Amino acid sequence: MKLGVLFSGGKDSTLALHLMAEKGQQIACLITVVSKNPESYMFHTPNVGITALQAQCLDLPLVSVDTAGCKEEELADLEAAILQAKARFGIEGVVTGAVESAYQTYRIQRICDKLGLECFNPLWWCNQRGLLEELLAHSFQVVISGVFAYPLDESWLGKQLDNDVIERLSSLSEKYGISITGEGGEIETTVLDAPMFKQKIEIITSEIVWNRTSGVFVIKQAKLAPK
């Protein structure tokens, strides 16, 4: 089946792509919605511009559309992006990186139903620690690109996912109830390397932007590099 992957450049959408490809499904394209609203209900925003480089790493075409990011109205832009992917690449289904977000999953499913497409959620209700450990097991290189919940602070930004980070997030989850995968919006990530990448992404310049209780790790300049 030819599939389009809803792709933010973060760990979940990249892992979902990996798992569907492992099952022998044909990944026809990536679909990215670039929101001008950093507080979008639907879409990942930190470093979403890096998806163009990631698409080159994956050697896959990228369907990218902009949205103002207004609640519910942004769904029309998502539908337009999926419709474009269907027309250009003949996709028969859509892959999401949803883990627990019923808000996102219901709305994507509704669009797929309207357009006559299958919807696949390979990470749905996966064990959250297990999901992070699977990323390490498959040698994903993932950096934390946004933190938006106490007690996560500026020191987390730009950290690479490793076993120590997983342990620390697990401890904070037990104490404060945060989602270690960021399903409540606590954390955003950016993938620099993955098994399907033919090249990796090397950060040249970056900046940490912190605003009292939240912040982002901004990749200002990056390039492709040999693996």
Secondary structure, DSSP 4 states (H G I P E B T S, - for coil): -EEEEE--SSHHHHHHHHHHHHTT-EEEEEEEEEES-TT-SS---TTGGGHHHHHHHHT--EEEEEE---TTTHHHHHHHHHHHHHHHH---EEE---SS-HHHHHHHHHHHHHHT-EEE-TTTT--HHHHHHHHHHTT-EEEEEEE-STT--GGGTTPBP-HHHHHHHHHHHHHH---TT-TTSSEEEEEEE-TT-SSEEEEEEEEEEEETTEEEEEEEEEEEE--
